[in-house]
Amino acid sequence: MTDIATPPPRREGEYEKLVAELYQNHPEITFPPEYAYFTRDNLLQFLIRLARYKFIARQLRPSDEVLEIGCGSGLGAIFLAQHACHVTGLDLKEYEIEEAARLNRRDNLTFEVADFFTWSTDKKYNVIVLLDVIEHLDPDRGRQMIEHTTRFLKPEGFLALGTPSRYSYEYQSAFSQAAHICLYDQTELLNLVESYYNRALAFSMNDELVHTGFAKLAWYYFVLAFGPRPPG
């Protein structure tokens, strides 16, 4: 019979010291309004949002350079930066990038106010993250977005795309319904991505569970796409 491990003797005052450091080091961090709402009224949705980033974080290597398009107020990018070498977050909304900068305390994360379609850099990334963005674009613009990602990926890199299922629309919040322009069937989404990538893998998500089950019952879709084809 294996002996049950006995914890080492507790050092007097150690716990109290750690708690004091915790409160002293982070008094200025407050959530942006969106996450403050989640905390007050909808923590379940907050956990589901973070679970999407957890799925992507599990695919990262510590050496990865990551670009997140549409990073919003930055909590997801902060999550990813804990698992990557560096993360760059882009968003059109200046107020959200300001919120992200106030929230961020990581040296390996930068935020920029930028339109991805006109943004210019010579840098190539290992991973591009595009979560909860394509549904806010009309179909033509969404196609252009997927094509444009190929310009910024290394040949061995991949795109991580996530978007709500078309079949979830009638159950979405009023806020989501007002903001969403085009939702996709999983096969439509896969065909779109494979127009610009050599291979794509589709996953479904219900709450925090990622799976390969019947797609029409899923609330959310992921596509991981590999082998970006040269633009044009």
BELZIWO-V240041 format. One record per backbone hydrogen bond with DSSP energy under -0.5 kcal/mol. NH is the residue of the N-H (numbers start at 1). CO is the residue of the C=O. E is the energy in kcal/mol with one decimal. If there is no record, write none. Layout:
BEGIN
nh	co	e
NH	CO	E
NH	CO	E
END
This chain:
BEGIN
nh	co	e
7	5	-0.5
14	11	-2.1
17	13	-2.1
18	14	-2.2
19	15	-2.3
20	16	-2.2
21	17	-2.2
22	18	-2.2
23	19	-2.0
24	20	-2.1
25	21	-2.3
26	22	-0.9
29	26	-0.8
30	28	-0.6
36	32	-2.3
37	33	-2.5
38	34	-1.8
39	35	-2.4
40	36	-2.0
41	37	-3.3
42	37	-0.7
42	38	-1.8
46	42	-1.5
47	43	-2.4
48	44	-2.1
49	45	-2.5
50	46	-2.2
51	47	-2.1
52	48	-1.4
53	49	-1.1
54	50	-2.2
55	51	-2.1
56	52	-1.5
57	53	-3.1
58	54	-1.9
59	56	-1.8
60	57	-1.4
64	61	-1.9
66	64	-0.6
66	86	-2.9
67	127	-2.4
68	88	-3.2
69	67	-0.6
69	129	-2.5
70	90	-1.4
71	90	-2.6
74	71	-1.8
78	74	-2.3
79	75	-2.0
80	76	-2.5
81	77	-2.3
82	78	-0.8
82	79	-1.1
83	80	-2.1
84	81	-0.5
85	64	-1.7
86	64	-1.6
87	108	-2.2
88	66	-2.6
89	110	-2.9
90	68	-2.7
91	112	-1.6
94	92	-0.7
97	93	-1.8
98	94	-2.2
99	95	-1.9
100	96	-2.6
101	97	-2.5
102	98	-1.8
103	99	-1.8
104	100	-2.2
109	106	-0.7
110	87	-2.2
112	89	-2.6
114	91	-1.7
114	112	-0.7
116	114	-0.7
118	115	-1.6
119	115	-1.5
125	152	-3.2
126	65	-1.8
127	65	-1.7
128	158	-2.0
129	67	-3.1
130	160	-3.1
132	162	-2.3
133	162	-0.6
136	133	-2.3
137	134	-1.6
142	138	-2.7
143	139	-2.2
144	140	-2.2
145	141	-2.2
146	142	-2.0
147	143	-2.4
148	144	-2.5
149	145	-1.5
150	146	-0.7
150	147	-1.1
151	148	-1.4
152	149	-1.6
153	150	-0.6
154	125	-2.7
157	154	-2.2
158	126	-2.1
159	225	-2.2
160	128	-3.1
161	159	-0.6
161	223	-2.8
162	130	-2.3
163	221	-2.2
165	219	-2.3
166	184	-1.9
168	165	-1.3
169	166	-1.3
171	168	-1.6
172	168	-0.5
172	169	-1.7
177	173	-2.7
178	174	-2.0
179	175	-1.3
180	176	-2.1
181	135	-3.2
182	135	-1.8
184	164	-0.7
189	185	-2.4
190	186	-2.6
191	187	-2.6
192	188	-2.3
193	189	-2.4
194	190	-2.4
195	192	-1.1
196	193	-1.9
197	193	-0.9
198	226	-0.7
198	227	-2.0
199	226	-2.0
201	224	-2.8
203	222	-2.7
204	211	-3.4
205	220	-2.1
206	209	-2.4
209	206	-2.5
210	208	-0.6
211	204	-2.9
217	214	-1.4
218	215	-1.9
219	205	-1.3
220	205	-1.6
221	163	-2.8
222	203	-2.5
223	161	-2.4
224	201	-2.5
225	159	-2.5
225	223	-0.6
226	199	-3.3
227	157	-0.8
229	196	-2.5
END
